[in-house]
Amino acid sequence: MSTLTANDALPVAARSPTGGAGSAESLAARRRLLGFVVMCFGMFMAILDIQIVSASLSEIQAGLSASADEIPWVQTSYLIAEVIAIPLSGYLSRALGTRVLFTVAAAGFTLASVMCGLSSSINSMILWRALQGFIGGGMIPTVFAAAYIIFPGPRQKMVAPVVGLIATLAPTIGPTVGGYVTEAMSWHWLFFINIVPGIAVSLLAWMLIDIDKPDYSLLNRFDWWGLLSMAGFLGAAEYVLEEGPRKGWFDEDAILMLAVLSVGCAIAFFARSLMAKNPIVDLRAFTNRNFAVGSLFSFVLGIGLYGLTYLYPVYLAQVRGYNALMIGETMFVSGVAMFMTAPVVGQLTQRVDPRYILITGFLLFAIGTWQMTGLTKDWDFYELLWPQIFRGVGLMAAMVPVTNTALGTLDPARLKNASGLFNLTRNLGGAIGLAVINTLLNDRMDLHLVRLHEAVNGASVAATETLDQLTQKFGGSDGALQALKQVSMMVRQQALVMSFADVFWMLTVMFVMLAAMGIFMRKPQAAGGGGGGH
């Protein structure tokens, strides 16, 4: 991948090898480039913190003496707060300026990380995790917008692999990093490791970021009703999607009430966004054809990114009995594949129709999930190797053209707001995808259990022989009871493995359909088209 230089961030007219004006512009360009690197590091921290904690929830639960019902809130509170902050960041970035918003977000994220690590109760942990998610969420879309502002024109195609790699690599390697940190030190250091880089990012962001000017008048016209309706809509929806599969969806009164609240707030939010003079989220960005199509594909990418990052560890933990460190080591393959693919995709975007790259990406996704349809209880690192490689390569091949399609042709004035919406679609795709995946796993497991119980009975020669062998193995007065229990566990494990295979098959169908949709896409206009693609 060709290296982004300070000269790439300059308009052509300003690239003068001599003269004071050219030298001053070159210095400013270097400063913008360094500021962008700092922002990328901050975004990496914010995204990494989602999955780095998910791999060690059992250790956190033990350390805080939390119940099984309480510990999921360590993740849920972060996700709910983050999903509210992401679309809000566009408005705040215009009002406060990128430098102030990013510096405050980085400093607040660091402080909240410290407080999470010092938490001694589950309630205080949930509080600080929510604050951490809300503040950290402001960094993510800000980086996407800054990338397309700092690097105008053709160089946008080279920025997308960098930003896309960070956005997808961080959650992919999260279980690996979390496993190593928890094993080597303790779960407290999942949060304390943010302190030094967080302070560095905060200070450097304040000194280096200088890409726009604040418009404080927007604060006087802040749409509080729009914020409340958006928070109710997205927050309640995130809770329903997180907790629904675990609590039987609408069989739980709280889930039903929050679903109704989400729908009501959604109606109010969309009405407010379309009628208010200064809405906190300008939905008119979706009138741009390229942005709307790119956001749709981003939604599906969220399913692939977060869904598969969830499925592999669950299989390895529940079927193979792996701990957090072993899961992280197995999952590291996808991260390596993505890292090696990013420069290749960056070069291809300069030479190949992005639609072909996008279609190839989703087909590689489909190949990886199709291979997993043959899953058995004995699959280990080497059996999972190629599916993970296909997943990593496919994710990068799809992410880059999707990002360029969605943001590469927008007018700079619309980028900040659109970046928040674009990132929101990916997160919502992940949330909805996880809810659907969990529901499918539960439903298919129940179905397979019924069918296996029908097959494993007294009339089955294989079942009878297995039961007799186990009874002899255990021996003693309760040998028959232990043997029956062992067979029951074997049946449940097989039903679980079969349900995993079913989910991977359904994901394969979805990715093939998305690849087919890519055939009917229009070729995006060149980057910097100033809002083309309507």
C-alpha positions in Angstrom: 0.0 0.0 0.0 1.5 3.3 -1.0 2.3 5.5 2.0 0.2 8.5 2.8 2.5 11.5 3.0 2.0 15.1 4.2 2.1 16.2 0.5 -0.9 14.0 -0.2 -3.0 16.1 2.3 -2.2 19.3 0.3 -4.1 20.8 -2.6 -2.1 20.7 -5.7 -1.6 24.4 -5.8 0.0 24.4 -2.4 2.6 21.8 -3.1 5.5 24.1 -3.7 9.1 22.9 -3.1 10.3 26.5 -2.4 9.0 29.6 -0.9 7.7 30.6 2.5 4.0 29.9 1.6 4.8 26.4 0.3 6.9 25.7 3.4 4.2 26.8 5.8 1.6 24.8 4.0 3.9 21.7 4.1 4.3 22.2 7.8 0.6 22.5 8.3 0.0 19.3 6.2 2.5 17.4 8.3 0.7 18.5 11.4 -2.7 17.4 10.0 -1.2 14.0 9.0 0.2 13.5 12.5 -3.1 14.6 14.0 -4.9 12.0 11.8 -2.5 9.2 13.0 -3.3 10.2 16.6 -7.0 10.1 15.9 -6.7 6.6 14.4 -5.0 5.4 17.5 -7.7 6.8 19.7 -10.4 5.1 17.6 -8.5 1.8 17.8 -8.7 2.1 21.6 -12.4 2.8 21.7 -13.3 -0.1 19.4 -10.9 -2.5 20.9 -12.5 -2.0 24.3 -15.7 -3.6 23.3 -14.3 -7.1 22.5 -11.3 -7.0 24.9 -13.7 -7.1 27.8 -16.1 -9.7 26.3 -13.4 -12.4 26.4 -12.9 -12.0 30.2 -16.5 -11.5 31.5 -16.3 -14.6 33.7 -13.1 -13.2 35.5 -14.8 -9.8 36.0 -17.9 -11.5 37.3 -15.8 -13.4 39.9 -13.8 -10.3 40.8 -17.0 -8.2 41.4 -19.1 -11.0 42.9 -21.7 -10.3 40.3 -24.6 -12.6 39.4 -25.1 -14.3 36.0 -27.9 -11.8 35.2 -25.8 -8.7 36.2 -22.5 -9.4 34.4 -23.9 -9.0 30.8 -24.6 -5.3 31.7 -20.8 -4.7 31.6 -21.2 -5.1 27.8 -24.7 -3.9 27.4 -24.3 -0.6 29.1 -21.2 0.2 27.0 -23.0 -0.7 23.7 -26.2 1.3 24.6 -24.2 4.4 25.4 -22.0 4.1 22.4 -24.9 3.6 19.9 -26.4 6.9 21.2 -23.1 8.8 21.0 -22.1 7.8 17.5 -24.8 9.6 15.5 -24.7 12.6 18.0 -20.9 13.0 17.3 -21.5 14.7 13.9 -23.5 17.6 15.5 -21.0 18.0 18.4 -18.1 18.0 16.0 -19.6 20.8 14.0 -20.5 22.7 17.2 -17.2 22.2 19.2 -14.8 21.6 16.4 -12.9 18.3 15.8 -10.0 19.2 18.1 -12.1 19.9 21.2 -14.5 17.0 20.7 -11.8 14.5 20.1 -9.6 15.7 22.9 -12.5 15.7 25.4 -13.6 12.2 24.2 -10.1 10.8 24.5 -9.5 12.3 28.0 -13.0 11.2 29.2 -12.5 7.7 27.8 -9.2 7.4 29.7 -10.7 8.7 33.0 -13.6 6.3 32.6 -11.2 3.4 32.0 -9.3 4.2 35.2 -12.6 4.2 37.1 -13.7 0.9 35.5 -10.4 -0.7 36.6 -10.9 0.6 40.2 -14.5 -0.5 40.4 -15.3 -2.7 43.4 -19.0 -3.4 42.7 -21.0 -4.3 39.6 -23.1 -1.2 39.9 -20.1 1.2 39.8 -18.7 -0.9 36.9 -21.9 -0.6 34.9 -22.0 3.2 35.5 -18.4 3.8 34.3 -18.7 1.4 31.4 -21.7 3.4 30.2 -19.8 6.6 30.5 -16.8 5.0 28.7 -19.0 3.9 25.9 -20.7 7.2 25.4 -17.5 9.3 25.5 -15.5 6.8 23.4 -18.3 6.6 20.8 -17.5 10.2 19.8 -14.1 9.3 18.5 -15.1 6.6 16.0 -17.1 8.6 13.3 -14.9 11.6 13.9 -12.0 9.7 12.4 -13.9 8.6 9.4 -15.0 12.2 8.6 -11.5 13.6 9.2 -10.0 11.1 6.8 -12.0 12.3 3.9 -11.5 16.0 4.8 -7.8 15.8 5.3 -7.1 13.7 2.2 -9.3 15.0 -0.7 -9.4 13.6 -4.2 -7.9 10.3 -5.3 -6.0 9.8 -2.1 -9.3 9.0 -0.4 -9.1 5.5 -1.9 -5.9 5.0 0.0 -7.2 6.3 3.3 -10.2 3.9 3.4 -8.0 0.7 3.8 -6.3 2.4 6.8 -9.5 3.4 8.5 -11.3 0.2 7.6 -8.5 -1.9 8.9 -8.6 -0.2 12.3 -12.4 -0.4 12.5 -12.4 -4.1 11.7 -9.1 -5.3 13.2 -9.8 -3.9 16.7 -12.9 -6.0 17.4 -11.3 -9.0 15.7 -8.1 -9.1 17.9 -10.0 -8.0 21.0 -10.4 -11.6 22.3 -6.7 -12.2 21.7 -5.6 -9.1 23.6 -8.1 -9.6 26.3 -7.1 -13.3 26.8 -3.4 -12.4 27.1 -3.9 -9.4 29.5 -6.2 -11.3 31.8 -3.9 -14.4 31.9 -0.7 -12.4 32.4 -2.0 -9.8 34.9 -5.7 -9.5 35.9 -9.0 -8.2 34.5 -8.3 -4.8 36.0 -5.6 -4.3 33.4 -8.1 -4.6 30.6 -8.9 -1.0 31.6 -5.6 0.2 33.0 -3.8 -0.4 29.7 -5.7 2.5 28.3 -4.1 5.0 30.7 -0.8 5.8 29.1 -1.9 5.7 25.4 -5.1 7.6 26.4 -3.1 10.5 28.0 -0.8 10.6 25.0 -3.7 10.7 22.5 -5.5 13.4 24.5 -2.4 15.7 24.7 -1.3 15.1 21.0 -4.9 15.6 19.8 -5.1 19.0 21.4 -1.7 20.0 20.0 -2.0 18.6 16.4 -5.7 18.5 15.3 -6.5 21.6 13.3 -8.9 20.8 10.4 -12.0 22.9 11.1 -13.5 25.7 13.2 -16.2 25.3 15.8 -19.7 26.8 15.4 -20.8 27.5 18.9 -24.1 28.9 17.8 -25.2 25.3 17.2 -25.1 24.8 21.0 -27.7 27.5 21.5 -30.0 25.7 19.0 -29.4 22.2 20.4 -32.4 20.0 19.8 -33.0 18.4 23.2 -36.2 16.7 22.1 -34.4 15.2 19.2 -31.7 13.9 21.6 -34.2 12.4 24.0 -36.2 10.7 21.3 -33.0 9.3 19.7 -31.7 8.1 23.0 -35.0 6.3 23.7 -35.1 4.8 20.2 -31.5 3.5 20.0 -31.0 2.8 23.7 -34.2 0.8 24.1 -33.6 -1.0 20.8 -30.0 -2.0 21.8 -31.3 -3.4 25.1 -34.0 -5.4 23.4 -31.6 -6.8 20.9 -29.0 -7.6 23.6 -31.3 -9.2 26.1 -34.1 -10.5 23.9 -32.5 -13.8 22.9 -31.5 -14.6 26.5 -34.9 -13.7 28.1 -37.3 -15.2 25.5 -38.0 -11.9 23.7 -41.5 -10.7 24.4 -42.2 -13.3 27.1 -40.4 -10.9 29.3 -42.4 -7.8 30.3 -39.4 -5.5 30.4 -38.4 -6.5 26.8 -42.0 -5.9 25.5 -42.2 -2.4 27.2 -38.8 -1.3 25.9 -39.7 -2.5 22.4 -42.8 -0.4 22.5 -40.8 2.5 23.9 -38.2 2.1 21.1 -40.9 2.2 18.4 -42.6 5.2 19.9 -39.3 7.1 20.2 -38.3 6.1 16.7 -41.4 7.7 15.3 -40.8 10.9 17.3 -37.1 10.9 16.3 -37.7 10.5 12.6 -40.4 13.2 12.6 -38.2 15.6 14.6 -35.2 14.9 12.3 -37.2 15.7 9.2 -39.0 18.8 10.6 -36.5 20.5 12.8 -34.4 23.4 11.4 -31.2 22.1 13.1 -31.7 18.4 13.8 -29.0 16.6 15.8 -28.9 14.0 13.0 -29.6 15.0 9.5 -31.3 12.0 7.8 -31.2 13.8 4.4 -27.8 12.2 3.9 -29.6 9.1 2.8 -30.9 11.0 -0.3 -27.4 10.5 -1.6 -27.6 7.2 -3.6 -24.0 6.2 -2.9 -24.3 6.9 0.8 -27.6 4.9 1.1 -26.2 1.9 -0.8 -22.9 2.0 1.2 -24.8 2.2 4.5 -26.9 -0.8 3.5 -23.7 -2.9 2.9 -22.2 -1.5 6.1 -25.2 -2.8 8.0 -24.6 -6.3 6.6 -20.8 -6.0 7.2 -21.7 -5.4 10.9 -23.4 -8.8 10.9 -20.4 -10.4 9.5 -17.9 -8.5 11.7 -19.6 -8.8 15.1 -21.6 -12.0 14.4 -18.6 -14.1 13.4 -16.4 -12.5 16.1 -19.1 -13.8 18.5 -19.7 -17.3 17.0 -16.2 -18.6 16.9 -15.4 -17.8 20.6 -18.8 -19.3 21.7 -18.1 -22.5 19.8 -14.5 -22.7 21.2 -15.7 -22.1 24.8 -18.8 -24.2 24.9 -17.8 -27.1 22.6 -14.0 -27.2 22.8 -13.7 -25.9 26.4 -11.1 -23.2 25.6 -10.2 -20.5 28.0 -9.9 -16.8 27.0 -6.2 -17.1 26.1 -6.7 -20.2 23.9 -9.7 -18.5 22.1 -7.6 -15.4 21.5 -4.7 -17.4 20.0 -7.1 -19.3 17.7 -8.9 -16.1 16.6 -5.7 -14.3 15.8 -5.6 -15.7 12.3 -8.4 -13.4 11.1 -6.5 -10.4 12.3 -3.3 -11.4 10.5 -5.3 -12.0 7.3 -6.9 -8.6 7.5 -3.6 -6.8 8.2 -1.9 -8.5 5.2 -4.9 -7.9 2.9 -5.3 -4.1 3.6 -2.4 -2.9 1.4 -3.4 -5.2 -1.4 -7.0 -3.9 -1.4 -5.6 -0.4 -1.2 -3.7 -0.9 -4.5 -6.7 -2.7 -6.2 -9.0 0.2 -5.5 -6.8 2.3 -7.6 -7.1 0.0 -10.6 -10.2 -2.1 -10.4 -13.9 -1.3 -10.4 -14.9 -1.2 -6.7 -18.0 -3.2 -7.4 -15.9 -6.2 -8.4 -13.8 -5.9 -5.2 -17.0 -5.7 -3.1 -18.5 -8.7 -4.8 -15.3 -10.7 -4.3 -15.3 -9.7 -0.6 -18.8 -11.0 0.1 -18.1 -14.2 -1.9 -15.0 -14.8 0.2 -17.1 -14.3 3.3 -19.6 -16.9 1.9 -16.8 -19.4 1.2 -15.5 -19.1 4.8 -19.0 -19.6 6.3 -19.8 -22.4 3.9 -16.7 -24.3 5.0 -18.0 -24.0 8.6 -21.2 -25.8 7.7 -19.2 -29.0 8.0 -18.4 -28.2 11.6 -18.0 -31.1 14.1 -17.2 -31.1 17.9 -13.6 -32.0 17.0 -12.7 -28.9 14.9 -9.6 -27.2 16.2 -7.2 -24.5 15.1 -6.2 -26.1 11.8 -9.8 -26.9 10.8 -10.8 -23.2 11.6 -7.7 -21.8 9.8 -9.0 -21.4 6.3 -12.5 -20.2 7.3 -10.9 -17.5 9.3 -8.5 -16.5 6.5 -11.4 -16.2 4.1 -13.3 -14.2 6.7 -10.4 -11.7 7.2 -9.6 -11.3 3.5 -13.3 -11.0 2.7 -14.0 -8.4 5.4 -11.2 -6.1 4.2 -12.1 -6.6 0.5 -15.7 -5.6 1.3 -15.1 -2.8 3.9 -12.9 -0.6 1.7 -15.2 -0.2 -1.3 -18.2 0.1 1.0 -16.5 3.0 2.9 -15.4 4.8 -0.3 -18.9 4.3 -1.8 -20.7 5.8 1.2 -18.4 8.7 2.2 -16.0 9.2 -0.8 -18.4 11.3 -2.9 -20.1 13.4 -0.2 -19.6 17.2 0.1 -17.2 18.0 3.0 -20.0 19.9 4.8 -22.1 16.7 5.0 -19.2 14.3 6.0 -19.4 14.7 9.8 -23.1 13.9 10.1 -22.9 11.2 7.4 -20.0 9.5 9.1 -22.0 9.1 12.3 -24.9 7.6 10.4 -22.5 5.3 8.5 -20.9 3.9 11.6 -24.3 3.6 13.3 -25.5 1.3 10.5 -22.5 -1.0 11.1 -23.2 -1.1 14.9 -26.9 -1.7 14.4 -26.1 -4.4 11.9 -23.9 -6.1 14.5 -26.6 -5.7 17.3 -29.4 -7.1 15.1 -27.2 -9.8 13.7 -26.2 -11.0 17.2 -29.8 -11.0 18.3 -30.8 -13.1 15.2 -27.8 -15.4 15.6 -28.6 -16.1 19.3 -32.2 -16.7 18.5 -31.4 -19.1 15.7 -28.9 -20.9 17.9 -31.5 -21.4 20.6 -34.3 -22.4 18.2 -32.2 -24.8 16.1 -30.7 -26.4 19.2 -34.2 -27.1 20.5 -35.2 -28.7 17.2 -32.0 -30.8 17.0 -32.5 -32.0 20.6 -36.0 -33.2 19.8 -34.8 -35.1 16.7 -31.7 -36.6 18.5 -33.9 -37.7 21.4 -36.1 -39.5 19.0 -33.1 -41.2 17.5 -31.3 -42.0 20.7 -33.7 -44.4 22.4 -33.9 -48.1 23.5 -34.5 -49.2 19.9 -31.2 -47.7 18.7 -28.4 -50.3 18.7 -25.7 -47.7 18.7 -27.2 -45.8 21.6 -27.7 -49.0 23.6 -24.1 -50.2 23.0 -22.7 -46.7 23.9 -24.7 -46.7 27.1 -23.6 -50.2 28.1 -19.9 -49.3 27.4 -20.1 -46.2 29.6 -21.9 -48.1 32.4 -19.1 -50.6 32.5 -16.5 -47.8 32.4 -18.0 -45.9 35.3 -18.9 -49.1 37.3 -20.2 -49.0 40.8 -23.8 -48.7 42.0 -24.5 -45.5 40.1 -22.6 -46.4 36.9 -25.8 -46.6 34.9 -26.9 -43.2 36.1 -23.6 -41.6 35.3 -23.6 -43.3 31.9 -27.1 -41.9 31.1 -25.9 -38.4 32.2 -22.9 -38.7 29.9 -25.0 -39.7 26.9 -27.3 -36.8 27.6 -24.4 -34.4 27.6 -23.1 -35.9 24.3 -26.5 -35.4 22.7 -26.7 -31.8 23.9 -23.2 -31.1 22.6 -24.1 -32.6 19.2 -27.3 -30.6 19.0 -25.3 -27.4 19.7 -22.7 -28.2 17.0 -25.5 -28.9 14.5 -27.2 -25.5 15.4 -23.8 -23.7 14.8 -23.6 -25.4 11.3 -27.2 -24.2 10.6 -26.3 -20.6 11.5 -23.2 -20.7 9.3 -25.3 -22.0 6.4 -27.8 -19.2 6.8 -25.0 -16.6 6.9 -23.6 -18.2 3.7 -26.9 -17.6 1.9 -27.0 -14.0 3.1 -23.5 -13.2 1.9 -24.2 -14.8 -1.5 -27.3 -12.7 -1.9 -25.3 -9.5 -1.0 -22.7 -10.4 -3.6 -25.5 -10.8 -6.2 -26.8 -7.3 -5.2 -23.4 -5.9 -6.0 -23.9 -6.8 -9.6 -26.7 -4.3 -9.9 -24.9 -1.4 -8.2 -23.9 1.6 -10.2 -20.2 2.3 -10.4 -19.5 5.1 -7.8 -18.4 8.4 -9.1 -14.8 9.5 -8.4 -14.0 10.5 -4.9 -14.3 14.2 -4.2 -17.3 14.6 -6.4 -18.9 16.9 -4.0 -21.9 15.0 -3.2 -22.4 13.1 -6.3 -24.4 10.0 -6.6 -27.8 11.4 -5.9 
